[in-house]
Amino acid sequence: MKIIQVTDVHLGRQGERRYGADLHQRLASCIAHINVHHADAALCVFTGDLTETGAPESYAALRAALGALAVPYRLLPGNHDRRSNLIAAFPDNPVDDNGFVQSAHETDDEVLLFLDCLTEGRIEGELCEGRLAWLDARLAEAAGKPAYVFMHHPPVELGLPQLDPLALEQPRRLLDPLKRHGNVRHIFFGHVHRDIAGTVAGIPFSAQRGLHGRFELALDRPSEIVEQAPPSYAIILIDSANERVVVHGCDFLEQWPVYCAETGERLAPDAVRAIA
Ligand SMILES: [Fe+2]
C-alpha cells in the first residue's frame, strides 16, 4: 500500500509570500508532482496546518487546489486550523460522532487511524477523553490487525527546546493505550517542520518537514529561525503482511547538477528525463 503524506501546507491569502515562498504555488507544484509520480497511491494524507489562519477563504482555495489531485485525500487539522471552517469546506472529509476530524480507513490488511489533536486557539495539541475513547474503540475493533496512526502533533519529546513545549500534551494518555493494544506499527505526524524519525514506547514514528519553511536544527537552545529549505512530501510504503514500513522523503522542487553514475559524465536535465 502506497500512501502520500503532505504536511503543514499553511495556505494563506493568494499572492502572499511567507518566508519568501508562495505557498499556493508550492501546493500546486506538490500536487502536480504527486499526480505524475504517485497517482497509484491509495491515499494522500494531509497531517494538519492546512491553512495559516483557518479562514474560510483559505479552505476554499485548498479545496480548489485539491480538485486537481489524482489521489483520494484525507485532511487532519493542525493548530493553525479552525475545525468548523475545515468541516464546512470539506463536508465529505469524515468526522467522528463528537464532531472531531477523526476517522479510520480499513483495508483487508491494516487500518489507518486519523486523529484530531487540535485545541482551538492553542499551539499545543490535546486528545480529550472523547477522542481517546474513539481511538480505543477503533483499536479494539481492529482486533490485532496492524494499525497506523496519523496526527499533527508529536506525541514524543524530540530534544528540540523550541518545539517540545508545543507538542501533544500528556502523550502517555495516547501512548499507553497504543502500547496496550499492541498492534500500532507506526505514528506519522507533522507540526515540527523537520524530518525526524525514531521510536517512542517501542513504536516507530516519523515526521515530515512539509511544504512550509523548516525550523532550524537547534538542540541546545530555543530558536525562532526558519530556514527556507526545499519543501518535501513523504511516500510511505506499507506491507503489513511482511511487517515492513518504508518512508521516502521527496524534495519535489529540488534540482541539482546530475551525473551518469557509470561514466561520471555530467548530464543535462533533459537527458535525465530521457533516462527516467
Ligand atoms: Fe505548521
Residues whose N, C-alpha, C, O or C-beta is under 5 A from the ligand:
A	BS01	LIG	D8 D49 H191
